[in-house]
Amino acid sequence: VDLVDEARPQTCPRPVRATDAGVRLFEAQEAKGTGCAYRVCQDGLPHLLPHIRRQRAPCSVETVALLLSRPPLSALELGKTDAALAARLKASCQPGSVVLEATTAQGQQIRIVALY
């Protein structure tokens, strides 16, 4: 017996078909200059985080707030805003999806996915 058919109300005359299920982990990216055709989706980050080792960089909460509140920063603008983060990205990350991690004063972890 199909689980979807079991879950549907008995008054429904036609069978129900599930066409999509799950969490998006990756999506096609349109940014030029990156070596990867796909980027990590924010929705799938909790599932991928244990497997991402190199494409991670700590940053300040202020930098996360800035990145979320305005249009994308160029590498030059990021260098002026957060020189330490720009140096870490340049030293250890490849172009593509990067997980930026910050910790608030209350100890809460913030993680966002950014294109580098």
Secondary structure as GFF3:
##gff-version 3
##sequence-region A 1 116
A	DSSP	alpha_helix	3	7	.	.	.	ID=ss1
A	DSSP	beta_strand	26	28	.	.	.	ID=ss2
A	DSSP	beta_strand	38	40	.	.	.	ID=ss3
A	DSSP	three_ten_helix	42	44	.	.	.	ID=ss4
A	DSSP	alpha_helix	45	48	.	.	.	ID=ss5
A	DSSP	three_ten_helix	49	51	.	.	.	ID=ss6
A	DSSP	beta_strand	56	58	.	.	.	ID=ss7
A	DSSP	alpha_helix	61	69	.	.	.	ID=ss8
A	DSSP	alpha_helix	75	81	.	.	.	ID=ss9
A	DSSP	alpha_helix	83	92	.	.	.	ID=ss10
A	DSSP	beta_strand	97	103	.	.	.	ID=ss11
A	DSSP	beta_strand	109	115	.	.	.	ID=ss12
###
